[in-house]
Amino acid sequence: VGVTLPRADVTPTHGHVGPSPNPASRVSGGSGNLRGVGGLCRRVSRGLHCSLVLARMPHLENMVLCRESQVSTLQSLFGERHHFSFPSIFIYGHTASGKTYVTQTLLNTLELPHAFVNCVECFTLRLLLEQILNKLSHHHSSEDGCSTQITCETFNDFVRLFKQVTKAENLNSQTVYIVLDKAEYLRDMDANLLPGFLRLQELTDRNVTVIFLSEIVWEKFRPNTGCFEPFVLYFPDYSIGNLQKILSHDHPPEYSADFYAAYINILLGVFYTVCRDLKELRYLAVLNFPKYCEPVVKGEASERDTRKLWRNIEPHLKKAMQTVYLREISSSQWEKLQKDDTDSGQLKGLSAYTHVELPYYSKFILIAAYLASYNPARTDKRFFLKHHGKIKKTNFLKKHEKTSNHLLGPKPFPLDRLLAILYSIVDSRVAPTANIFS
């Protein structure tokens, strides 16, 4: 990596260009000489860092696809190592939208000091704080094998120990990043935890940035008492073109890229209406690809015979469509089922399928929308509460209520009412995701 050394400052003076007449800016000897050499070294160090970052950029672009805007924004926020960044960054988006992968890849590629913690694994305050401190303390000394585990009980202890760890690891002169994945679980912990993380840079007087990764919008996080507002960054869902590009990038080396891209195009044409989860689509692509290329392996068709390949894979995609998101069987059991399947009495082909199988929660959202649109709001308490108390019965009905609600058509309803009905008809706890509120 080539670095051009900065020249001495030159300013036009009385019609000619020469060194600045200011004696303090000259490198002439004594303390001025030391200041000049120190400034030169700092500029060379910054130039080396920038050159290394630029050298890694093509590699980063190949690793992170279809997230150029978000990567550019994060790089602008991070800046250089010694620059103060935002105290807190809140990144939200639907599941499998690249939040965790982009953040991890960017921090690892730029070699920035960070601690990545999953709030599902660290479900108590002590586990969360200790995990952050231990990861930071092992950032430079992970190969020693003799470091001791740090214990931390309260957030006050965390602030004190964080100062000690950053000083011991020589991290005072650069930004330290704390990444909290699945940050929505912080709402179930102590009330002072979230405001404390938002103001951690102020409390510790250190160059630290806390990054929250969540599927829930920031409005659901904000405490009623108020708090320091983070920088909010949204990761939208991948479009069908983005999914096509990302999934086609994973093609096996023994097959051509065009052949695998044609297979991904067929797969998305079937599943995109009911599933836009990149992880699930990637799993389905790996699971059904051996069946797609089976005629090519047997020599019955070529890679360009798309019609014959489609007829071979169509009934198998129909069966896989019935279990989207639900792991009823493992991958090995699925492959065995495909080999042993000789039942010819079933309907073959997606053309014989007259309905679309929706995912699990989508069905309940549709049912909740139906109930909210055809039932008056005053009946929700009676229908969806177990202990609703006594309700007075009256025979008086308004004129428009004598007619069936189905004849009058659906009525508009607020989103809060839809979610309230959804939570009451689903047995398990459902967290509101960014996809609903965006």
N, C-alpha and C positions, 0 to 999 in steps of 0.2 A: 504494500500500500504506500503510495507516494504522498508525501506531505510537503507543501511549500512553506518555508519559514517566512514569517511576517517580516516586512522591512521596517526600518525605523520610521517614525512619523515624520512626514514632510508637509510643510504648509507654505503657500506662496507668501513671500515677504518682500515688499517694495519692488514688485515687478519680476522677481526671479523665484525659482523653486529651490529650496534648500532645507537643511535641518531647522527645526523649530528653535527660535531664539530663547525659549524658556529654559533656564538652567536646570530646573528640576526634571525636565523630560530628557535631558541628555544622559548618555551613558558615558560619563567622563571619569568616573572613579569614585572610591569611597562608598558611602551609603547609596548614592545615586546609581553606581555601578551594580550594587547588589539588587536594588529595586528593579533595574532594567533587566538583569539576568533572571530574577524571579518571575517577572511578568512574561518574559520570553518563554520560560519553561512552562508556565501555565497555558500560554497560547498554543505551544507545541502539543501539550497534553490534550487540550481540547480538540486540536486539529486531528490528532491520532484517533480520539474517540469518535469524532464525526466520520472520519474515513472508514473506520471499522464498521460503523453503523450502515454507511452507504454500501459497503462491500457485502453486508448481509442482506440487503434489501431484496435483490433478485431471488435469493433463497427463500425469504419470507413470503414473497408473492406467490411462489410455487406451493408453499405449504398452506396458506390461507387463501381460499378461493371465494370470490363473490362477496367479500367483506372489505373492499378497498376503502370505502368511506369511513367505516368504523375504525379500521387500523390507522388511517391517517389522522382521525380525531384523537385517538389514544396517544399516538406518537407526539402530536402537538401538545397534549396535556402533560406527558411525561417530560418532554424537553431533554436537557442534558442532565447528567448525574448530579451536578452541584446546584441545579436550579430548584427553587421551591415550587412544588406542584400544588394542585388543589388539595385541600385537607381531606376531602372525601369525594368519591365518584360512585354514582349509583347506576349500574347497568342492568336493564331489565329487558325481557322479551320472552316469547313462548319457549317451551321446551325444544331442545335440539335446534336452536337458532344460532349456535356458535359462540355464545357468551364465554363459557369456560375455556373452550379450545383457543379462541382468539387471544384471550387474556394470558393464558399460560404460555402459548407460543410466543407472544410478543415479549413477555418478561424473560423467558429463557433465551430467546434469540439475542436480545439486547444485553443479556447477562446482568440484569438489574437485581439487587438484593431484595428478596421478597419472602414472605411466608404465606403459603396457600393452605387454607383450612376449610374443611367441609363441616358446616354446622349440623348436619345430620349425625355425623360420627361424634362430634363434640357436643353432646346434648345437655351438658351442665356448664355453669359458669366457670368452674375450676378447670374442667377439661379444655374448654375453649382458650382460656388465658394461658394455661401452661403449654398448650400445643403451639401457640404463637411464639412464646418466649423461647421454647426449646428449638423450634425450627430456625429462629434467628440466631441463636447462640451456636448452632451447628452449621451455620451457613458457610463459614470459613474453616471450621475445625471438625468437619465430619469425618476426616480421615484419621484423626488422632485416636479415637476409640476410648479416651480416658475422661471425656467430659461428663459432668454430672447433670442429672435432671433438675430443672428448676421447678419449685413448688410455688403456687400463687393461689391465694384464697379469695381476695377481693379485688375490685377494680383500682382501688388506691394503691395496693401492693403492685398491681400491674404497671401503673404509671411509674412508680419508683424503680421497679426491676427493668422496665423497658429502657430507661435512661442508662442504667448500668450495662445492659447488654449492648446497646448501640455504641457506648464508649469503649467497652472491652473489645468489640469486633471492628473497631475503627470505621464505624458507619456514620460518624458525625458530619462528614463532609459530602455525603451523597443521600439521595432520597431512598427511604426504605418503604416498601409497599407491603401492605397487609391485605390479602384477598380473602373475603368471606363468601364462600359459595353456599347456595341455599340460604341466603340471608333472611328469608321470611321466618325462619325458626328463631331468630333473635327476639321476636315479639313475645315469645313464650318464656323468656328469661327475665332477669331483673329489669326494673323500669329504668334504671340509670345506665344500662349497658349501651343501648343504641345512641342516646345523646352523648355518652362518653366517647364512643368511637368516632362520632361525627366531629368532635372537638379535640381529638387526640393530639393533633399538631400543636394546638394552643396549650393543652395541659402538660405535655412533655417538653415543650420548647425544642422540638426536634423536627427535622425535615422528614416527615412521614405522611404517607397517603394511604387511606383506608378505602378499598374498592369493595363494594357490595354487589353481588351477583344474585339476581332474583327473578322469579317469574311473575311477581306481583308488582303493580305500579307503585310509585312512591307515595301517592295519596293514601294508600292503605298502611304505610309505615309511619307517617308523620304523627308524633305524639300530640295529644291535646294541649299540652303545656307549651308547645313550640320547641324548636330546635334549630341547629345550624343546618342550612339547606345545602345539600350536596350538588355536584354537577351531574345532571341526569342525561344518560345516553341510552337510546332505544335501539334494539336489534330487531328489525322486522323479520317476518317469516320469509323463508326462501321461496322465490317464484319457481314456476315449473322449468323455466330456462336455467335458473341457478341449480336446481336439483339435477337436471340433465347434465350440466357441466361437471358438478361435483361427483356424481355417481359414475359418470363415464371415465373420470380420472382414475378409478380403481380397477381398470380392466386387467385381466390376467395376461401375463406376458406371452403365453402360448397362442393367444388369439389376437387378431388385429383390432385396432381401436374402433374402426368403423363397425365391425361386427358386434362389439360389446355396446357401442352407442345405439345401434338399432334395437338391441335387447332392452336397454334402459328406456328407450322411447316407448316400446310396447308396455313395459312394466308401469311407467308413469301414466300411460293412457288408461290403464285399468285401475290403479290404486290412488291416483291423485285426488279423485273426488271424495274419498273417504279417509285418506291418510296423507298428511304433509309432514310427518315426523321424519327427519333425515335418518335418525338411528334405525327406526322401524323399516324404512324403505331400503336402507343398506342391508339390513338383515334379510329382507325378502329377496333382494337381488342376489345375494350369495346363496340363499336357500334354493332358489328355483333355476339358477343358471345351468347346473348340470343337466336338467331336463330339457332346457332350451337347446343346448348344443348336442343333445343325444343323437339326432339324425345326422349331424355332421361327423360325429365320431364313428357312427356305424357306416358311413359312406352313402347314406340314402339321400342326402341333400348337400348342397354347397352352402357356403356362408352367404351368398347373395340370394338364395331361394327363400325369401322372407315369408311368402305365403305358406309354404310347407312347414316352416319353423313355427309360424303362428298357430297353425292348426294343431301342432303337436303340444304346444305349451298352454293353449287356451283352457282346457278343462282343469289343469293343475292350478292355474292362477285363480280359477273360480273357487276351488276348495280353499286355497290360501286366503282368499278374500273374506271367508266366513270367520276367520280367527285373527283378524287384524287386532293388534294390541294385546291379545289374550294368549298367554303361553300355555295352551292346553296340552301340548306335547313338545318334546325336545326336538332338536334338529335331527338327531340320529333316528328317533322314532318316526319323524316325518319322512325321511329318506327311505326307511324300511317300508313305510306305508305306501309310498309311491311305487316301489318295486312289486309289492304284493297285491296291488290294486288291480283286480280283474273283473270288477262288477260292471257289467255293461247295461244294467237296467236303469242307471241314473241318467239324469239329463246331462248331456255333454255340451260344452261350449257356453261362453258368456252370452251368446245371442239368445239362448233359451232361458236366461235369467231375467225376469221381468221386474225385479226390484233391486235396490242398492242396500247392502248391509252396512249400517252405520256403526261407528265405534260405541263403546259402552256408555260413556257420559253424554255423548251426543244424543242418544235416545232419550235420556232423562231430561236433557235441556229442551228437547222438542215436546215432550209430555208436559213439562212445566209451562212452556209457552202456550200450549193448548188450554191448560187449566186456567191460566191467567187471562186469556183472551175471551173465554166463554163463561167464566164465573164472576159474579160481582166481587169487588174487593171486600165488602162487608161479610162475605161468607168464608173468607180464608181462616178466620179464627176457629170457626166451627169445623172446617174440613181438615185442617192441618195441625191443630193443637190437641194433645191428649187430654189435658185438663183445662178446658176452655171456660168452665163455670156454667152457670145457668144462663140460658138465652130465652128471652121472652118470645112467645109465639103469638103472632098477630095474623089475622085473616085478611088484613088490608093489603092489597097489592096495587101497585101503580099500573096505569093503563098499558105502558110498554112492557111491563114484566109479565103480563098475562100471555104474551106471545113467546114461543120457544126461542131461546138464545141462539140456537143453530139456524133459525130462519132469519134472525136479525144480522147474523154474521159476526166475525170476531171483532173485539173491541181493543183499542190500544191500551198498553200497560207500561209502567216504568220498569227499568232494569232491576231496581232493588227488589221489587215484588217478584220478578221472575227468579232471582237468586234465592229469595226467602223460600219460595215454593220448592226450588231444586234441593235446597238443604234439608227440607222436611221429608221429601220422598226418597232420598238416597240414604241408605243405612250408614255408609262410611262417611268420614269427614272429607269434604271437598274444599280445596283452597281455590279462591278466585284467581285465575291466571291473567297474564297480560293480554292474552288473545281475546278475552271477553271485554275488557275495558278499553282496548285500543280502537 
